[in-house]
């Protein structure tokens, strides 16, 4: 793959974040791998960190704030602004 590997950390922050490498092609992340040079995780990343690409591109991912319209548990939501 031609592209640029960037170093970053898992965005979960449950324990400080495992070091990750992300392959970026044409401005889009296409692959995630553990960073063997990270001084915290030493090349380890949990399955949640490795699923980062799936999480950020999932069709049901929230992209704006929502407000519950009816009683809790009924699953009816309304899009609202950040204001």
C-alpha positions in Angstrom: 0.0 0.0 0.0 1.3 3.4 -0.8 0.4 5.9 1.8 1.6 7.6 5.0 1.8 5.9 8.4 0.9 8.2 11.2 1.4 7.6 14.9 -1.5 8.2 17.3 -3.2 6.8 20.4 -6.5 5.0 20.9 -9.3 7.5 21.6 -10.9 5.4 24.2 -8.8 6.7 27.1 -9.8 4.0 29.5 -6.2 3.5 30.6 -4.3 6.1 28.8 -4.7 4.9 25.2 -2.6 2.3 23.4 -0.2 3.5 20.7 -1.5 3.0 17.2 -0.2 3.5 13.6 -2.8 4.6 11.0 -2.2 4.2 7.3 -3.6 7.2 5.5 -4.2 7.1 1.7 -5.6 10.1 -0.2 -6.5 11.7 3.2 -8.5 8.7 4.5 -7.5 6.2 7.1 -7.4 2.7 5.6 -5.6 0.5 8.1 -4.9 0.5 11.9 -2.0 -1.4 13.5 -0.5 -1.4 17.0 2.6 0.8 17.3 5.6 -1.4 18.3 7.6 1.8 19.3 5.0 3.1 21.8 6.5 3.4 25.2 3.1 2.7 27.0 1.6 -0.2 25.1 4.8 -1.7 23.5 3.0 -2.9 20.3 -0.2 -4.0 22.0 -3.7 -2.8 21.2 -7.0 -4.3 22.4 -9.7 -5.4 19.9 -11.6 -2.1 20.5 -8.6 -0.1 19.4 -8.1 -2.3 16.4 -11.8 -1.8 15.4 -11.3 2.0 15.2 -11.9 2.1 11.4 -15.2 0.2 11.8 -16.3 2.5 14.6 -15.7 5.8 12.7 -17.3 4.6 9.5 -20.3 2.7 10.8 -23.5 3.9 9.1 -25.3 4.2 12.5 -22.6 6.4 14.1 -23.9 9.5 15.7 -22.7 12.6 13.8 -24.8 15.3 15.6 -26.5 15.8 19.0 -29.8 14.0 19.7 -32.6 14.7 22.2 -35.0 12.0 23.4 -38.5 12.8 22.3 -40.5 10.4 24.5 -40.1 8.2 27.5 -36.7 6.5 28.0 -36.4 3.2 26.2 -38.8 4.0 23.4 -36.0 4.8 20.9 -37.4 8.0 19.5 -34.9 10.7 19.1 -34.7 14.2 17.5 -31.7 15.8 15.9 -30.7 19.1 17.6 -28.0 21.7 17.1 -24.9 22.0 19.3 -26.3 25.3 20.6 
